[in-house]
């Protein structure tokens, strides 16, 4: 039986339709100071937002350097078809270096993942 993680698609699997979340975040931040993250699905060509084909949710996790159990859940955004665009912006803070993971679920094409590293100055 496959583990759940084996069913998650990475940006390298992209075809003409874009499903992997694009994470815009600073490479370096100050410890315990708020910073902004923007996540978009289908940056250059918007992902369809129809009842029959849409992004249902975007989830964000942080794997924090030196933490015993990772990742930490940061946020979940539940999106409704036809009304919500799969773009979210939020603020967060870190006290240690971390890898930010974004997952996006397409009702036709499954769960997609992307990640970025953020260093503490």
N, CA, C and O atoms as CSV, one atom per row, in Angstrom:
chain,resi,resn,atom,element,x,y,z
A,1,UNK,N,N,0.845,-1.171,0.000
A,1,UNK,CA,C,0.000,0.000,0.000
A,1,UNK,C,C,0.898,1.244,0.000
A,1,UNK,O,O,1.904,1.294,0.707
A,2,UNK,N,N,0.522,2.241,-0.798
A,2,UNK,CA,C,1.272,3.489,-0.854
A,2,UNK,C,C,1.043,4.309,0.404
A,2,UNK,O,O,-0.057,4.329,0.956
A,3,UNK,N,N,2.100,4.990,0.852
A,3,UNK,CA,C,1.958,5.962,1.930
A,3,UNK,C,C,1.345,7.222,1.325
A,3,UNK,O,O,1.502,7.481,0.132
A,4,UNK,N,N,0.651,8.000,2.145
A,4,UNK,CA,C,-0.029,9.197,1.647
A,4,UNK,C,C,0.930,10.103,0.875
A,4,UNK,O,O,0.582,10.602,-0.194
A,5,UNK,N,N,2.133,10.318,1.407
A,5,UNK,CA,C,3.104,11.201,0.774
A,5,UNK,C,C,3.485,10.789,-0.637
A,5,UNK,O,O,3.910,11.625,-1.434
A,6,UNK,N,N,3.338,9.508,-0.954
A,6,UNK,CA,C,3.646,9.033,-2.306
A,6,UNK,C,C,2.582,9.462,-3.319
A,6,UNK,O,O,2.780,9.310,-4.525
A,7,UNK,N,N,1.467,9.989,-2.843
A,7,UNK,CA,C,0.388,10.461,-3.709
A,7,UNK,C,C,0.403,11.969,-3.897
A,7,UNK,O,O,-0.505,12.523,-4.516
A,8,UNK,N,N,1.420,12.639,-3.372
A,8,UNK,CA,C,1.533,14.092,-3.507
A,8,UNK,C,C,2.449,14.397,-4.686
A,8,UNK,O,O,3.530,13.823,-4.818
A,9,UNK,N,N,1.996,15.308,-5.535
A,9,UNK,CA,C,2.741,15.657,-6.741
A,9,UNK,C,C,3.613,16.886,-6.508
A,9,UNK,O,O,3.237,17.801,-5.774
A,10,UNK,N,N,4.780,16.893,-7.140
A,10,UNK,CA,C,5.738,17.983,-7.034
A,10,UNK,C,C,5.732,18.813,-8.313
A,10,UNK,O,O,5.230,18.347,-9.336
A,11,UNK,N,N,6.280,20.036,-8.284
A,11,UNK,CA,C,6.261,20.893,-9.481
A,11,UNK,C,C,6.832,20.232,-10.730
A,11,UNK,O,O,6.416,20.559,-11.841
A,12,UNK,N,N,7.770,19.315,-10.569
A,12,UNK,CA,C,8.367,18.641,-11.733
A,12,UNK,C,C,7.341,17.847,-12.541
A,12,UNK,O,O,7.582,17.547,-13.710
A,13,UNK,N,N,6.210,17.506,-11.943
A,13,UNK,CA,C,5.169,16.722,-12.625
A,13,UNK,C,C,4.192,17.599,-13.413
A,13,UNK,O,O,3.291,17.080,-14.072
A,14,UNK,N,N,4.362,18.928,-13.349
A,14,UNK,CA,C,3.421,19.833,-13.994
A,14,UNK,C,C,3.327,19.589,-15.492
A,14,UNK,O,O,4.319,19.294,-16.158
A,15,UNK,N,N,2.133,19.717,-15.992
A,15,UNK,CA,C,1.878,19.669,-17.421
A,15,UNK,C,C,1.451,21.054,-17.867
A,15,UNK,O,O,1.952,22.053,-17.350
A,16,UNK,N,N,0.530,21.128,-18.824
A,16,UNK,CA,C,0.099,22.447,-19.307
A,16,UNK,C,C,-0.717,23.190,-18.244
A,16,UNK,O,O,-0.659,24.417,-18.167
A,17,UNK,N,N,-1.473,22.459,-17.429
A,17,UNK,CA,C,-2.201,23.101,-16.336
A,17,UNK,C,C,-1.294,23.160,-15.124
A,17,UNK,O,O,-0.569,22.207,-14.839
A,18,UNK,N,N,-1.329,24.253,-14.425
A,18,UNK,CA,C,-0.458,24.449,-13.272
A,18,UNK,C,C,-1.219,24.188,-11.975
A,18,UNK,O,O,-2.264,24.788,-11.725
A,19,UNK,N,N,-0.686,23.293,-11.159
A,19,UNK,CA,C,-1.323,22.927,-9.900
A,19,UNK,C,C,-0.436,23.130,-8.678
A,19,UNK,O,O,-0.942,23.340,-7.576
A,20,UNK,N,N,0.884,23.071,-8.862
A,20,UNK,CA,C,1.786,23.209,-7.714
A,20,UNK,C,C,1.691,24.632,-7.174
A,20,UNK,O,O,1.766,25.588,-7.947
A,21,UNK,N,N,1.527,24.789,-5.867
A,21,UNK,CA,C,1.445,26.132,-5.301
A,21,UNK,C,C,2.772,26.871,-5.450
A,21,UNK,O,O,3.842,26.289,-5.269
A,22,UNK,N,N,2.691,28.138,-5.776
A,22,UNK,CA,C,3.871,28.996,-5.889
A,22,UNK,C,C,3.928,29.817,-4.607
A,22,UNK,O,O,2.968,30.501,-4.252
A,23,UNK,N,N,5.061,29.742,-3.920
A,23,UNK,CA,C,5.220,30.419,-2.639
A,23,UNK,C,C,6.120,31.633,-2.842
A,23,UNK,O,O,7.255,31.507,-3.301
A,24,UNK,N,N,5.606,32.799,-2.500
A,24,UNK,CA,C,6.404,34.028,-2.519
A,24,UNK,C,C,6.642,34.416,-1.069
A,24,UNK,O,O,5.706,34.747,-0.341
A,25,UNK,N,N,7.913,34.371,-0.656
A,25,UNK,CA,C,8.281,34.670,0.728
A,25,UNK,C,C,9.706,35.207,0.740
A,25,UNK,O,O,10.487,34.913,-0.165
A,26,UNK,N,N,10.050,35.986,1.750
A,26,UNK,CA,C,11.432,36.465,1.838
A,26,UNK,C,C,12.385,35.314,2.131
A,26,UNK,O,O,12.020,34.349,2.802
A,27,UNK,N,N,13.605,35.424,1.624
A,27,UNK,CA,C,14.615,34.388,1.891
A,27,UNK,C,C,15.145,34.484,3.315
A,27,UNK,O,O,15.517,33.477,3.917
A,28,UNK,N,N,15.177,35.722,3.857
A,28,UNK,CA,C,15.673,35.958,5.210
A,28,UNK,C,C,14.700,36.856,5.958
A,28,UNK,O,O,14.145,37.797,5.391
A,29,UNK,N,N,14.500,36.556,7.239
A,29,UNK,CA,C,13.645,37.375,8.100
A,29,UNK,C,C,14.323,37.521,9.461
A,29,UNK,O,O,15.242,36.775,9.798
A,30,UNK,N,N,13.852,38.496,10.230
A,30,UNK,CA,C,14.356,38.661,11.589
A,30,UNK,C,C,13.556,37.752,12.524
A,30,UNK,O,O,12.357,37.552,12.328
A,31,UNK,N,N,14.214,37.213,13.523
A,31,UNK,CA,C,13.557,36.310,14.475
A,31,UNK,C,C,12.367,36.998,15.139
A,31,UNK,O,O,12.460,38.143,15.581
A,32,UNK,N,N,11.256,36.282,15.200
A,32,UNK,CA,C,10.030,36.711,15.876
A,32,UNK,C,C,9.403,37.992,15.332
A,32,UNK,O,O,8.636,38.649,16.036
A,33,UNK,N,N,9.719,38.355,14.089
A,33,UNK,CA,C,9.068,39.496,13.447
A,33,UNK,C,C,8.138,38.996,12.351
A,33,UNK,O,O,8.484,38.082,11.603
A,34,UNK,N,N,6.954,39.600,12.257
A,34,UNK,CA,C,5.968,39.199,11.261
A,34,UNK,C,C,6.483,39.467,9.857
A,34,UNK,O,O,7.125,40.486,9.604
A,35,UNK,N,N,6.197,38.542,8.945
A,35,UNK,CA,C,6.502,38.730,7.528
A,35,UNK,C,C,5.355,38.130,6.726
A,35,UNK,O,O,4.558,37.346,7.241
A,36,UNK,N,N,5.289,38.513,5.458
A,36,UNK,CA,C,4.170,38.114,4.598
A,36,UNK,C,C,4.561,36.983,3.662
A,36,UNK,O,O,5.672,36.939,3.135
A,37,UNK,N,N,3.623,36.075,3.471
A,37,UNK,CA,C,3.760,34.987,2.503
A,37,UNK,C,C,2.552,35.031,1.576
A,37,UNK,O,O,1.418,35.214,2.018
A,38,UNK,N,N,2.814,34.860,0.276
A,38,UNK,CA,C,1.732,34.780,-0.706
A,38,UNK,C,C,1.844,33.429,-1.399
A,38,UNK,O,O,2.927,33.026,-1.822
A,39,UNK,N,N,0.725,32.742,-1.512
A,39,UNK,CA,C,0.688,31.452,-2.202
A,39,UNK,C,C,-0.348,31.551,-3.313
A,39,UNK,O,O,-1.484,31.973,-3.094
A,40,UNK,N,N,0.072,31.152,-4.511
A,40,UNK,CA,C,-0.783,31.222,-5.691
A,40,UNK,C,C,-0.741,29.889,-6.413
A,40,UNK,O,O,0.315,29.264,-6.512
A,41,UNK,N,N,-1.880,29.454,-6.914
A,41,UNK,CA,C,-1.931,28.261,-7.767
A,41,UNK,C,C,-2.277,28.754,-9.167
A,41,UNK,O,O,-3.348,29.315,-9.401
A,42,UNK,N,N,-1.339,28.529,-10.097
A,42,UNK,CA,C,-1.549,28.997,-11.471
A,42,UNK,C,C,-1.205,30.459,-11.631
A,42,UNK,O,O,-2.056,31.247,-12.045
A,43,UNK,N,N,0.010,30.842,-11.317
A,43,UNK,CA,C,0.413,32.252,-11.320
A,43,UNK,C,C,0.276,32.923,-12.687
A,43,UNK,O,O,-0.381,33.959,-12.792
A,44,UNK,N,N,0.874,32.363,-13.728
A,44,UNK,CA,C,0.819,32.985,-15.054
A,44,UNK,C,C,-0.501,32.705,-15.765
A,44,UNK,O,O,-1.058,33.581,-16.427
A,45,UNK,N,N,-0.991,31.487,-15.622
A,45,UNK,CA,C,-2.290,31.095,-16.174
A,45,UNK,C,C,-3.133,30.655,-14.991
A,45,UNK,O,O,-2.846,29.620,-14.391
A,46,UNK,N,N,-4.171,31.413,-14.636
A,46,UNK,CA,C,-4.962,31.056,-13.455
A,46,UNK,C,C,-5.526,29.637,-13.543
A,46,UNK,O,O,-5.965,29.189,-14.603
A,47,UNK,N,N,-5.501,28.947,-12.410
A,47,UNK,CA,C,-6.111,27.621,-12.361
A,47,UNK,C,C,-7.612,27.778,-12.545
A,47,UNK,O,O,-8.190,28.735,-12.029
A,48,UNK,N,N,-8.267,26.861,-13.269
A,48,UNK,CA,C,-9.724,26.950,-13.414
A,48,UNK,C,C,-10.410,26.974,-12.046
A,48,UNK,O,O,-9.938,26.365,-11.085
A,49,UNK,N,N,-11.518,27.681,-11.984
A,49,UNK,CA,C,-12.273,27.763,-10.741
A,49,UNK,C,C,-13.744,27.478,-11.043
A,49,UNK,O,O,-14.620,28.323,-10.856
A,50,UNK,N,N,-13.974,26.271,-11.508
A,50,UNK,CA,C,-15.316,25.829,-11.880
A,50,UNK,C,C,-15.775,24.754,-10.902
A,50,UNK,O,O,-14.947,24.147,-10.223
A,51,UNK,N,N,-17.035,24.518,-10.823
A,51,UNK,CA,C,-17.532,23.466,-9.935
A,51,UNK,C,C,-16.880,22.138,-10.298
A,51,UNK,O,O,-16.522,21.360,-9.414
A,52,UNK,N,N,-16.725,21.876,-11.589
A,52,UNK,CA,C,-16.167,20.591,-12.020
A,52,UNK,C,C,-14.636,20.525,-11.971
A,52,UNK,O,O,-14.073,19.440,-12.115
A,53,UNK,N,N,-13.946,21.660,-11.770
A,53,UNK,CA,C,-12.473,21.659,-11.728
A,53,UNK,C,C,-12.005,22.902,-10.963
A,53,UNK,O,O,-12.089,24.021,-11.469
A,54,UNK,N,N,-11.512,22.691,-9.740
A,54,UNK,CA,C,-11.109,23.831,-8.907
A,54,UNK,C,C,-10.104,23.409,-7.827
A,54,UNK,O,O,-9.919,22.222,-7.561
A,55,UNK,N,N,-9.466,24.400,-7.218
A,55,UNK,CA,C,-8.617,24.183,-6.048
A,55,UNK,C,C,-9.518,24.301,-4.828
A,55,UNK,O,O,-10.113,25.352,-4.590
A,56,UNK,N,N,-9.619,23.226,-4.057
A,56,UNK,CA,C,-10.512,23.187,-2.899
A,56,UNK,C,C,-9.874,23.801,-1.661
A,56,UNK,O,O,-10.531,24.518,-0.907
A,57,UNK,N,N,-8.569,23.513,-1.452
A,57,UNK,CA,C,-7.911,24.074,-0.276
A,57,UNK,C,C,-6.417,24.252,-0.494
A,57,UNK,O,O,-5.809,23.619,-1.357
A,58,UNK,N,N,-5.848,25.134,0.315
A,58,UNK,CA,C,-4.411,25.339,0.389
A,58,UNK,C,C,-4.032,25.206,1.860
A,58,UNK,O,O,-4.652,25.830,2.721
A,59,UNK,N,N,-3.022,24.398,2.150
A,59,UNK,CA,C,-2.538,24.230,3.524
A,59,UNK,C,C,-1.072,24.629,3.581
A,59,UNK,O,O,-0.330,24.462,2.613
A,60,UNK,N,N,-0.665,25.160,4.734
A,60,UNK,CA,C,0.710,25.616,4.920
A,60,UNK,C,C,1.280,24.984,6.184
A,60,UNK,O,O,0.623,24.950,7.225
A,61,UNK,N,N,2.509,24.483,6.081
A,61,UNK,CA,C,3.219,23.863,7.203
A,61,UNK,C,C,4.626,24.439,7.270
A,61,UNK,O,O,5.150,24.934,6.272
A,62,UNK,N,N,5.235,24.371,8.450
A,62,UNK,CA,C,6.620,24.793,8.619
A,62,UNK,C,C,7.394,23.685,9.317
A,62,UNK,O,O,6.986,23.207,10.375
A,63,UNK,N,N,8.504,23.280,8.726
A,63,UNK,CA,C,9.444,22.354,9.363
A,63,UNK,C,C,10.526,23.240,9.973
A,63,UNK,O,O,11.354,23.807,9.259
A,64,UNK,N,N,10.512,23.354,11.292
A,64,UNK,CA,C,11.365,24.294,12.002
A,64,UNK,C,C,12.639,23.602,12.479
A,64,UNK,O,O,12.596,22.552,13.119
A,65,UNK,N,N,13.766,24.218,12.150
A,65,UNK,CA,C,15.078,23.662,12.488
A,65,UNK,C,C,15.184,23.401,13.999
A,65,UNK,O,O,14.888,24.271,14.818
A,66,UNK,N,N,15.610,22.192,14.340
A,66,UNK,CA,C,15.835,21.836,15.735
A,66,UNK,C,C,14.608,21.393,16.499
A,66,UNK,O,O,14.728,21.009,17.663
A,67,UNK,N,N,13.423,21.431,15.889
A,67,UNK,CA,C,12.191,21.011,16.577
A,67,UNK,C,C,12.113,19.488,16.533
A,67,UNK,O,O,12.427,18.867,15.518
A,68,UNK,N,N,11.694,18.901,17.639
A,68,UNK,CA,C,11.641,17.436,17.725
A,68,UNK,C,C,10.641,16.826,16.742
A,68,UNK,O,O,10.948,15.818,16.106
A,69,UNK,N,N,9.475,17.409,16.609
A,69,UNK,CA,C,8.443,16.863,15.716
A,69,UNK,C,C,8.023,17.925,14.711
A,69,UNK,O,O,7.552,18.999,15.087
A,70,UNK,N,N,8.195,17.617,13.440
A,70,UNK,CA,C,7.835,18.519,12.344
A,70,UNK,C,C,6.914,17.793,11.394
A,70,UNK,O,O,6.909,16.562,11.382
A,71,UNK,N,N,6.147,18.486,10.610
A,71,UNK,CA,C,6.028,19.928,10.519
A,71,UNK,C,C,4.965,20.475,11.471
A,71,UNK,O,O,4.190,19.723,12.061
A,72,UNK,N,N,4.950,21.806,11.605
A,72,UNK,CA,C,3.947,22.526,12.375
A,72,UNK,C,C,2.891,23.035,11.392
A,72,UNK,O,O,3.230,23.578,10.340
A,73,UNK,N,N,1.625,22.860,11.732
A,73,UNK,CA,C,0.559,23.411,10.890
A,73,UNK,C,C,0.511,24.921,11.094
A,73,UNK,O,O,0.442,25.398,12.227
A,74,UNK,N,N,0.549,25.678,9.983
A,74,UNK,CA,C,0.527,27.135,10.054
A,74,UNK,C,C,-0.850,27.679,9.678
A,74,UNK,O,O,-1.380,28.550,10.368
A,75,UNK,N,N,-1.435,27.169,8.584
A,75,UNK,CA,C,-2.715,27.718,8.123
A,75,UNK,C,C,-3.394,26.762,7.160
A,75,UNK,O,O,-2.743,25.959,6.492
A,76,UNK,N,N,-4.714,26.862,7.100
A,76,UNK,CA,C,-5.526,26.166,6.102
A,76,UNK,C,C,-6.524,27.163,5.543
A,76,UNK,O,O,-7.197,27.874,6.290
A,77,UNK,N,N,-6.613,27.207,4.211
A,77,UNK,CA,C,-7.548,28.088,3.529
A,77,UNK,C,C,-8.493,27.218,2.710
A,77,UNK,O,O,-8.057,26.504,1.808
A,78,UNK,N,N,-9.775,27.275,3.018
A,78,UNK,CA,C,-10.789,26.496,2.321
A,78,UNK,C,C,-11.419,27.392,1.264
A,78,UNK,O,O,-11.928,28.467,1.580
A,79,UNK,N,N,-11.386,26.951,0.004
A,79,UNK,CA,C,-11.818,27.781,-1.121
A,79,UNK,C,C,-13.057,27.193,-1.784
A,79,UNK,O,O,-13.134,25.985,-2.011
A,80,UNK,N,N,-14.001,28.030,-2.084
A,80,UNK,CA,C,-15.213,27.582,-2.755
A,80,UNK,C,C,-15.106,27.762,-4.255
A,80,UNK,O,O,-14.596,28.784,-4.714
A,81,UNK,N,N,-15.578,26.788,-5.036
A,81,UNK,CA,C,-15.532,26.928,-6.493
A,81,UNK,C,C,-16.397,28.090,-6.963
A,81,UNK,O,O,-17.411,28.414,-6.344
A,82,UNK,N,N,-16.000,28.692,-8.027
A,82,UNK,CA,C,-16.609,29.829,-8.729
A,82,UNK,C,C,-16.484,31.151,-7.981
A,82,UNK,O,O,-16.569,32.201,-8.617
A,83,UNK,N,N,-16.286,31.154,-6.662
A,83,UNK,CA,C,-16.227,32.402,-5.899
A,83,UNK,C,C,-14.839,32.767,-5.391
A,83,UNK,O,O,-14.553,33.950,-5.202
A,84,UNK,N,N,-13.975,31.795,-5.166
A,84,UNK,CA,C,-12.670,32.058,-4.556
A,84,UNK,C,C,-11.539,31.809,-5.550
A,84,UNK,O,O,-11.503,30.779,-6.224
A,85,UNK,N,N,-10.638,32.745,-5.628
A,85,UNK,CA,C,-9.442,32.627,-6.459
A,85,UNK,C,C,-8.371,31.914,-5.628
A,85,UNK,O,O,-8.202,32.257,-4.457
A,86,UNK,N,N,-7.638,30.933,-6.183
A,86,UNK,CA,C,-6.652,30.212,-5.375
A,86,UNK,C,C,-5.363,31.009,-5.163
A,86,UNK,O,O,-4.288,30.625,-5.624
A,87,UNK,N,N,-5.505,32.130,-4.450
A,87,UNK,CA,C,-4.386,32.981,-4.048
A,87,UNK,C,C,-4.657,33.409,-2.623
A,87,UNK,O,O,-5.743,33.899,-2.312
A,88,UNK,N,N,-3.681,33.227,-1.760
A,88,UNK,CA,C,-3.839,33.634,-0.370
A,88,UNK,C,C,-2.590,34.383,0.081
A,88,UNK,O,O,-1.477,34.078,-0.349
A,89,UNK,N,N,-2.789,35.348,0.937
A,89,UNK,CA,C,-1.693,36.101,1.537
A,89,UNK,C,C,-1.935,36.129,3.030
A,89,UNK,O,O,-3.048,36.399,3.482
A,90,UNK,N,N,-0.892,35.851,3.798
A,90,UNK,CA,C,-1.022,35.867,5.252
A,90,UNK,C,C,0.315,36.240,5.869
A,90,UNK,O,O,1.335,36.296,5.182
A,91,UNK,N,N,0.301,36.493,7.161
A,91,UNK,CA,C,1.524,36.833,7.881
A,91,UNK,C,C,1.838,35.734,8.883
A,91,UNK,O,O,0.947,35.095,9.441
A,92,UNK,N,N,3.135,35.536,9.092
A,92,UNK,CA,C,3.584,34.578,10.090
A,92,UNK,C,C,4.915,35.053,10.660
A,92,UNK,O,O,5.485,36.029,10.172
A,93,UNK,N,N,5.410,34.376,11.682
A,93,UNK,CA,C,6.730,34.690,12.219
A,93,UNK,C,C,7.428,33.401,12.600
A,93,UNK,O,O,6.785,32.382,12.852
A,94,UNK,N,N,8.748,33.456,12.639
A,94,UNK,CA,C,9.587,32.305,12.965
A,94,UNK,C,C,10.651,32.729,13.964
A,94,UNK,O,O,11.038,33.897,14.013
A,95,UNK,N,N,11.123,31.776,14.761
A,95,UNK,CA,C,12.249,32.073,15.644
A,95,UNK,C,C,13.504,31.303,15.239
A,95,UNK,O,O,14.587,31.552,15.769
A,96,UNK,N,N,13.357,30.366,14.295
A,96,UNK,CA,C,14.485,29.583,13.786
A,96,UNK,C,C,14.306,29.363,12.295
A,96,UNK,O,O,13.211,29.543,11.763
A,97,UNK,N,N,15.385,28.972,11.619
A,97,UNK,CA,C,15.305,28.649,10.197
A,97,UNK,C,C,14.211,27.614,9.975
A,97,UNK,O,O,13.967,26.764,10.832
A,98,UNK,N,N,13.552,27.690,8.816
A,98,UNK,CA,C,12.462,26.757,8.552
A,98,UNK,C,C,12.281,26.537,7.061
A,98,UNK,O,O,12.675,27.363,6.237
A,99,UNK,N,N,11.679,25.407,6.736
A,99,UNK,CA,C,11.204,25.140,5.381
A,99,UNK,C,C,9.697,25.276,5.419
A,99,UNK,O,O,9.026,24.639,6.231
A,100,UNK,N,N,9.168,26.109,4.537
A,100,UNK,CA,C,7.723,26.312,4.442
A,100,UNK,C,C,7.210,25.418,3.320
A,100,UNK,O,O,7.714,25.457,2.198
A,101,UNK,N,N,6.204,24.616,3.639
A,101,UNK,CA,C,5.570,23.726,2.662
A,101,UNK,C,C,4.152,24.212,2.396
A,101,UNK,O,O,3.416,24.543,3.325
A,102,UNK,N,N,3.777,24.251,1.133
A,102,UNK,CA,C,2.399,24.565,0.756
A,102,UNK,C,C,1.844,23.364,0.001
A,102,UNK,O,O,2.497,22.816,-0.887
A,103,UNK,N,N,0.642,22.969,0.365
A,103,UNK,CA,C,-0.081,21.906,-0.319
A,103,UNK,C,C,-1.341,22.511,-0.916
A,103,UNK,O,O,-1.997,23.338,-0.283
A,104,UNK,N,N,-1.680,22.103,-2.128
A,104,UNK,CA,C,-2.913,22.566,-2.771
A,104,UNK,C,C,-3.641,21.346,-3.319
A,104,UNK,O,O,-3.031,20.475,-3.940
A,105,UNK,N,N,-4.960,21.289,-3.083
A,105,UNK,CA,C,-5.763,20.156,-3.542
A,105,UNK,C,C,-6.666,20.561,-4.700
A,105,UNK,O,O,-7.537,21.419,-4.557
A,106,UNK,N,N,-6.441,19.924,-5.859
A,106,UNK,CA,C,-7.309,20.085,-7.018
A,106,UNK,C,C,-8.288,18.914,-7.028
A,106,UNK,O,O,-7.879,17.761,-6.897
A,107,UNK,N,N,-9.571,19.207,-7.182
A,107,UNK,CA,C,-10.567,18.139,-7.114
A,107,UNK,C,C,-10.417,17.114,-8.243
A,107,UNK,O,O,-10.949,16.010,-8.134
A,108,UNK,N,N,-9.702,17.456,-9.325
A,108,UNK,CA,C,-9.474,16.493,-10.409
A,108,UNK,C,C,-8.070,15.899,-10.422
A,108,UNK,O,O,-7.884,14.755,-10.837
A,109,UNK,N,N,-7.081,16.669,-9.970
A,109,UNK,CA,C,-5.687,16.266,-10.153
A,109,UNK,C,C,-4.917,16.032,-8.863
A,109,UNK,O,O,-3.692,15.914,-8.897
A,110,UNK,N,N,-5.599,15.961,-7.731
A,110,UNK,CA,C,-4.961,15.564,-6.490
A,110,UNK,C,C,-4.236,16.657,-5.724
A,110,UNK,O,O,-4.487,17.848,-5.909
A,111,UNK,N,N,-3.319,16.215,-4.849
A,111,UNK,CA,C,-2.597,17.100,-3.939
A,111,UNK,C,C,-1.221,17.425,-4.520
A,111,UNK,O,O,-0.489,16.537,-4.956
A,112,UNK,N,N,-0.889,18.715,-4.516
A,112,UNK,CA,C,0.376,19.208,-5.064
A,112,UNK,C,C,1.140,19.934,-3.972
A,112,UNK,O,O,0.542,20.563,-3.100
A,113,UNK,N,N,2.470,19.846,-4.022
A,113,UNK,CA,C,3.318,20.419,-2.983
A,113,UNK,C,C,4.412,21.293,-3.585
A,113,UNK,O,O,4.884,21.052,-4.696
A,114,UNK,N,N,4.801,22.306,-2.828
A,114,UNK,CA,C,5.985,23.080,-3.140
A,114,UNK,C,C,6.566,23.566,-1.817
A,114,UNK,O,O,5.888,23.519,-0.791
A,115,UNK,N,N,7.816,24.033,-1.828
A,115,UNK,CA,C,8.432,24.475,-0.578
A,115,UNK,C,C,9.484,25.554,-0.831
A,115,UNK,O,O,10.024,25.676,-1.931
A,116,UNK,N,N,9.759,26.329,0.210
A,116,UNK,CA,C,10.842,27.323,0.187
A,116,UNK,C,C,11.515,27.304,1.556
A,116,UNK,O,O,10.902,26.949,2.563
A,117,UNK,N,N,12.778,27.690,1.570
A,117,UNK,CA,C,13.504,27.796,2.829
A,117,UNK,C,C,13.564,29.251,3.243
A,117,UNK,O,O,13.736,30.144,2.413
A,118,UNK,N,N,13.418,29.480,4.554
A,118,UNK,CA,C,13.526,30.823,5.106
A,118,UNK,C,C,14.569,30.794,6.221
A,118,UNK,O,O,14.496,29.979,7.140
A,119,UNK,N,N,15.526,31.686,6.119
A,119,UNK,CA,C,16.604,31.772,7.101
A,119,UNK,C,C,16.330,32.922,8.072
A,119,UNK,O,O,15.751,33.940,7.694
A,120,UNK,N,N,16.747,32.750,9.313
A,120,UNK,CA,C,16.650,33.798,10.321
A,120,UNK,C,C,17.952,34.593,10.301
A,120,UNK,O,O,19.043,34.023,10.325
A,121,UNK,N,N,17.820,35.917,10.257
A,121,UNK,CA,C,18.999,36.792,10.261
A,121,UNK,C,C,19.492,37.009,11.677
A,121,UNK,O,O,20.477,37.718,11.886
